[in-house]
Amino acid sequence: QSQAFASTVGDWCWTSTPCAWRAGASWCVDFAYGFVNGSDHGYRCFVRAVRSASPAPGQ
């Protein structure tokens, strides 16, 4: 969905979800090809700032 996420880099980005099988690891998502992988926190991934928001009035 490149229109909805136009400024997202096409590379690996961290999620906030830890890996259940290993302490010190979290899930990463590849925004270029859609892969997911559990990686140690020493691995270099981008970080994507997100926030939650309420719908605008009337929506």
N, C-alpha and C positions, 0 to 999 in steps of 0.2 A: 504494500500500500504506500507507494512512494509519494503520492500527493498528500496523504495525511501526515507523513513523517518526513517531509522534504529535507529537513536539516540533519537527519540522523546519518551518522557515518556508516558506510557499508563495511563494518568490521565487528569484532567481538566486543560485547558490552556486558558488564556485570549485572546480575540480578541481586535482589536482597535475600534470595532463598538459599539457605545453607544446604550442603549435601548431607544426606542422612548417614552415609556410610563412612565419612571421614571428617574429623574435626579440622578446621582450618581450610575448608574448601567450600566453594559456592558454585552455583550454576552461572554459566555464561551463555549468551545468545549471539549467534552470528547473523547480523542484519543484512549481510550480502546474500547469503544462501539459505538462511533459515535453520542452520544447525544449532544444537544445544550440546553443552558439554560441562561436566563437573570439573572444576580446576582449582588447584591450590591458590591461595591468596597471593602468592608470589608471582603468579602469571600476569602478564600485562594485558589488561582489557580496558576499554573506555568505560567511563561512568556516565550514565544518562540521568540528568536531573528531572524528576517528575513530581507532580503534586496532585492532590485530589481537589476537585472543585464541585460546587453545587451547580445544578442547572440554572440558567438564567430564569427569572420570573416569567411565567407564561409558557414555558417549554415543558 
